[in-house]
Amino acid sequence: MTEKEALRLRARKIAEGMTARERAENSAAIRDRVLALEAYRQARTVFLFVSMPLEPDTAALISRALADGKRVCVPRCEKPPQMEAAAIRSRAELLPGRLGIPAPGPEAEAVPPEEIDLALIPCVAAGRDGSRLGHGGGYYDAFLPETRAKKICLCFEKLLTDGIPMDETDVEMDAVITETEIYTK
């Protein structure tokens, strides 16, 4: 087992130990921190992940960004590690996608990466230094170098860890937001 695989296993056990209430409260606090960011207020196009059960819940954040008049785009994954940003006008447009993650259908407009102003990224774990441990598919690390957007990882405080091994293809985050802090490089 690699060091990254061991870290993923440990982080998933921690995340599974969180109660639904704790996850909901922490997700709301993370959402509020994002909404207070100048980068969010100024962004015209926001790229958000559609959360899985152990991640900070982004449903309310997606709805709020749409209500705020932002152009919202979410990942649409093709064969590994190809991913593109696809625009949505409502969460109701999301369909069952690759790996069980809801995604826009093929008719959703692809958004060029250079048009994204703010990218909110998931993780299994993250470091206060901007390091990020993903699920291992490489989708985000392949996609993010194509955009100049501010890259912010959303992570529960319990899942912060020091010493995440970074490969040369791993993309560092500009900031990591938890329910209690905003960590910047």
Secondary structure, 3 states (H helix, E strand, C coil): CCHHHHHHHHHHHHHHCCCHHHHHHHHHHHHHHHHCCHHHHHCCEEEECCCCCCCCCCHHHHHHHHHCCCEEEEEEECCCCCEEEEEECCHHHEECCHHHCCEECCCCCEECHHHCCEEEECCCEECCCCCEECCCCCHHHHHHHHCCCEEEEECCHHHECCCCCCCCCCCCCCEEECCCCEEEC
